[in-house]
């Protein structure tokens, strides 16, 4: 099916739900898709090697859900598998322990139609069930957009913000653009969503849809969440951050100097944070190596961190 938007036609969505050992909440996620006022064209569940009762729970949805099982390969691979199998021009990802608001796809379809499909991704706000106020994602990161939607033709500042307003379970992607970018980078076990948003937003318009897309159930770092297994207290998190920003720098030579400096600083910061964690784990050779690489990229990161440390005493 053609991934381009055709004026006058209602956008068709493939709802893609990756899951891993989430037999408990996944039915709520699926039900929230089935209850949409603008029905999804299909629902694809990609089971990333679950060892619980996920397959058995999904038998109740036979004929309404396409179930795909694969050996455990990670969140990015599960979503990419769903995107490859999708039959409709727009991809709507949902995590297996989150839920959509009933009018989510209707509002996204309206924004796509209202902008003639000019953006490669449309994103909505979301509410975190377990976090303290402010609970909404946009409020937490200081993002605002006029209602009912705002087409961002040059979204560099949004995608390079310290905290992006976009979340994968509440974003709709033009399938052709998603696939043209190679989907989510499977080498990243953390930050693969940031990597995708930055690459898309540096090359294409995006659109903010001023609607509550749904609810994030539980805290982002909860065990078992595909998106929250590796937090900033793990060395792997910072390894992924280094890979992410180095790759963006390599692939986007057209960036303005101030934006390139920002990304170089993020590489330096990731090396710095990795050096601290390595030292705390008594990996002193690795810590020294990471510290040196941080200095090479941007020595001000380490100097400013040391100044803050001294000033706090």
Secondary structure, 3 states (H helix, E strand, C coil): CCCCCCCCCCCCEEEEEEECCCCCCHHHHHHHHHCCCCCCCEEEEEEECCCCCHHHHHHHHECCEEEEEECCCCHHHHHHHHHHHCCCCEEEECCCCEEECCCHHHHHHHHHHHCCCCCCEEEEEEEECCCCCCCEHHHHHCCCCCCCEEEECCCHHHHCCCCCCCCHHHEEEEHHHHHHCCCCCCCCCCCHHHHHHHHHHCCCCEEEEEEEEEEECCCCCCCCCCCCCCCCCCHHHHHHHHHHHHHHHHHCCCCCHHHHHHHHHHHHHHHHHHHHHHHHCCCHHHHHHHHHHHHHHHHHHHHHHHHHHHHCC
